[in-house]
Amino acid sequence: MVCILGNVTQNFFLNFKENLKCI
């Protein structure tokens, strides 16, 4: 869930790196 929500935030690139951890 957090990974998907990260892409919706304004800090896309910052959260994108966080999303890589979730994959």
Biotite code that builds the C-alpha atoms (Angstrom):
import biotite.structure as struc

atoms = struc.array([
    struc.Atom([0.000, 0.000, 0.000], chain_id="A", res_id=1, res_name="MET", atom_name="CA", element="C"),
    struc.Atom([2.680, 2.491, 1.037], chain_id="A", res_id=2, res_name="VAL", atom_name="CA", element="C"),
    struc.Atom([4.567, 1.820, -2.192], chain_id="A", res_id=3, res_name="CYS", atom_name="CA", element="C"),
    struc.Atom([1.564, 2.730, -4.334], chain_id="A", res_id=4, res_name="ILE", atom_name="CA", element="C"),
    struc.Atom([0.694, 5.788, -2.241], chain_id="A", res_id=5, res_name="LEU", atom_name="CA", element="C"),
    struc.Atom([4.284, 6.976, -2.598], chain_id="A", res_id=6, res_name="GLY", atom_name="CA", element="C"),
    struc.Atom([3.822, 7.408, -6.357], chain_id="A", res_id=7, res_name="ASN", atom_name="CA", element="C"),
    struc.Atom([0.774, 9.615, -5.806], chain_id="A", res_id=8, res_name="VAL", atom_name="CA", element="C"),
    struc.Atom([2.577, 12.129, -3.615], chain_id="A", res_id=9, res_name="THR", atom_name="CA", element="C"),
    struc.Atom([4.231, 15.304, -4.898], chain_id="A", res_id=10, res_name="GLN", atom_name="CA", element="C"),
    struc.Atom([7.680, 13.934, -4.038], chain_id="A", res_id=11, res_name="ASN", atom_name="CA", element="C"),
    struc.Atom([7.507, 11.396, -6.874], chain_id="A", res_id=12, res_name="PHE", atom_name="CA", element="C"),
    struc.Atom([11.237, 10.819, -7.308], chain_id="A", res_id=13, res_name="PHE", atom_name="CA", element="C"),
    struc.Atom([11.859, 10.675, -3.568], chain_id="A", res_id=14, res_name="LEU", atom_name="CA", element="C"),
    struc.Atom([9.094, 8.117, -3.078], chain_id="A", res_id=15, res_name="ASN", atom_name="CA", element="C"),
    struc.Atom([10.139, 6.239, -6.208], chain_id="A", res_id=16, res_name="PHE", atom_name="CA", element="C"),
    struc.Atom([13.339, 5.198, -4.441], chain_id="A", res_id=17, res_name="LYS", atom_name="CA", element="C"),
    struc.Atom([11.243, 4.079, -1.469], chain_id="A", res_id=18, res_name="GLU", atom_name="CA", element="C"),
    struc.Atom([9.040, 2.089, -3.829], chain_id="A", res_id=19, res_name="ASN", atom_name="CA", element="C"),
    struc.Atom([12.049, 0.184, -5.137], chain_id="A", res_id=20, res_name="LEU", atom_name="CA", element="C"),
    struc.Atom([12.561, -1.152, -1.607], chain_id="A", res_id=21, res_name="LYS", atom_name="CA", element="C"),
    struc.Atom([9.026, -2.541, -1.626], chain_id="A", res_id=22, res_name="CYS", atom_name="CA", element="C"),
    struc.Atom([9.460, -4.421, -4.910], chain_id="A", res_id=23, res_name="ILE", atom_name="CA", element="C"),
])
